[in-house]
Amino acid sequence: MILCSRNAHKARELEVLLPGWRIEPLDVDDYPEETGATYYENAGLKAAFGRARTGAVDWVVAEDSGIEVAALGGRPGLRSARYAPEGAPAIAKLLAELDGVDDRRARYVSELVAVAPDGEELRGTGVVEGTIAAAPRGSGGFGYDPIFIPDGEMQTVGELGDAWKSEHSHRARSARALREALERRLGAP
């Protein structure tokens, strides 16, 4: 399966979440601009691009995800990856915008779209509700993980680590939904 992304973190994470599938990132420079109004539309744009680049021989999968903060009207949302450069600058910008704000509710959203060699499209959606921490904690994960505390947890995703993420993250949930759709189409392994 070809992942329509250059993000090696996502490729390795999806490979764990979709057992039996080898996930290879599509490392090209001319990805289309993400102009969709939803995560699903953006994932679909990337999947269509990947299919056009690789032909109809392999399955292609694309993902779009983001973090939505209630007090910011759902921002950064669809612009999460472009909100600021990945890592500390994006986290610092988000925390600065929330300085003095009591409502720190947030959610992670992931949408996966897979396109079969015959053109059939399958999808999976995953959401994790939580809150934004006052300061980054933990070194695990990537992106906003050091500041996102999932509901029911006391630690950030950055502190909870890969084992937690592989079971409970937004991407794990969308991959589980996609895996179920793949099993229905292809038959259980």
Summary of the structure (lengths in Angstrom):
residues: 189
radius of gyration: 16.4
end to end distance: 16.0
largest distance: 52.6
contacts: 626
relative contact order: 0.16
helix: 41%
strand: 22%
